[in-house]
Amino acid sequence: MKYVKLMLSQVVVSLGIALVLNASLGVFPISATNLALCNWLNVSYGFANLLSELMMLLYAMYRGERIGVATISSCLLGGFIVDFFTSILPTTWLLAPIGIICLPLGYGLVGSCGLGENASCMFTTALQKQFNKSTKFVRNVMEICFLIVGLLGATSSITWFSVVLSLGFGTVMGTIYKIIGYNPTKIKHSWLIFRK
């Protein structure tokens, strides 16, 4: 049952990103980083997402976070599911509020499976533990940093909406985590590697 929940939760994460992309108001700051990679490397969004997730994953591994099935499936599939949704969804600003709620809801549901977190959430959790700060604080700082990278390579995709998201997404994420009762620093995730 955990694996079914995991796959459905990953779909919710990817749907949230795609909804904001198709709203055409601007992009999530992490998406701005991915779009910058798209421009610099001439690759698809899915491949750029894979690269950025791997970079965050390496840091989280260095900090001792557990790599689970959810971590790997997010790295390998997440961006490509976004590609699929962006190709079938309409383009309207009305999608943005739904996407802003879907993304952190999906993040929390993925993490609550106990099978690992996606790389950006694992990166957030590693920083929370390292600096003893809340999800809200750490994620807001991360989003601002992601936006800065995006400004270096994807300026046409960054708007006032992206700036608002960089300043407030951590707050939305922290609030949704509280509503669903998810505390990423308290979950002990199962390892991907099998041990005797």
Salt bridges, closest charged atoms under 4 A:
GLU65 OE2 - LYS129 NZ 3.23
GLU143 OE2 - ARG139 NE 2.74
